[in-house]
């Protein structure tokens, strides 16, 4: 009976995680169809702060989406900079949203999983121990907790690496070749900011999927550090240091050579 109860609660937890991911995808997709309001000009505001002016500056939504190279070249410098500042704010908001959602999954998920396991246990002492460990979030490092996963086989690890690289390369090729065919591949900026944004959201979605998978494989009673997902998100989504960025940059260079 206890095992059945744990399986039921574990299924409910997985269902809740899937619902969270579904809602995040819907919200990301709706962002491309709904009219966006004015956003804070983070770059312009920071520049004003250093100049002694603490007024929050706003930037309007770009008038043209997915512009061709000829349209970008015809823009004034002011229009081009406002376009860049608006998308920069969107990138920051998406990054913060993904980081917050992923952190909640990796912090709250193990707690719920531990409580579900503890409630199905016959030993009150072990139940109290698991609950106290799950609720104690003051531990600075989760690495000291010992092995928390069942080790993956070498074949599984190789398949995951091939899958990750294959998806990244495929999306980069599709984005670059489509931009090349439609006249949207620039020698200055590469892809349009809108195309970069779609790829950026794909990286964030993949991180959320990995967070759900990590919580599902975590042993009951163990937990992650509260900053684990934030660190992973920054190293995976930030330019220059991200492997996704390096792969995309190489593909764009190849497409420019074809151009």
Steps between C-alpha positions, in 0.01 A plus 500: 500500500786737588671434168177571310452824690852613419455415131175698492656808658807467279273490194321812624836674544607410146164619371545833676849540352368425152225758547759761601702429187187517284403836646851635442486394134157662456622823660811506280294438187243763588776755535549493122130559426394754761576868468789579734496821705783740556785340691765653725810601309751326725806604300386863463400522866837368619673755277291779652576380853873530436429848367324598823144471366289236680194525274367168366502506122249299295539360151219426255433174323675478159274595212639230268543138605727258318643772276715418202859622472392779264245623755758495779748696289234764429435555872651799674752440775242604759244249369758224493613570858141517630429169334805347668412648842141369480607146419771513766230564761294209363803270526559603860135447594493154341826404670368610839171317442673177399740526794219559748284217367792256482615587852148440634491159327838393641435631853132421555496178294738303728310622810168375363660176390654443843173574678314257273758232571497572874122475523511152343768376739406291802783633715422830673868557571605471138206721399610774738858476378400531136273795568766686697760441229264608224396820677853604594604727212785666684760253373736690273597210276309195381820327390572391858179296512658210317369329184140605440443329166527153360801510269416506131657243273769609257269430206226720653746783560623483141142504369419805710807685374417414139138605551593831661756588234275380219204713610722805553665460160169437324330808644804713420510373142128557447518854639813591301392347168151651527652841568738454208218402263269784603764774496516539879859386559712804580879517498481743794243350738459151356137397559207723583441564869166318463675184379753523780208533741335179375826309545547662842156375607586150374807494723291613798238233428768230481633609839152474652461150356836403650392643837185285501701196396758563775229528766334181372829308530597647836494264796234584761658697784771662287475850359675754281662823603266795450746662255565187291257585220599867493864405442404248231271754329767770493769272356256361242321819389761775535687603183873428457516234777210284377563190290175569314633843405826355367317243288262761359787737427683232300187417300435867424858535378448207266180653366674832442767317299225353282358850456 
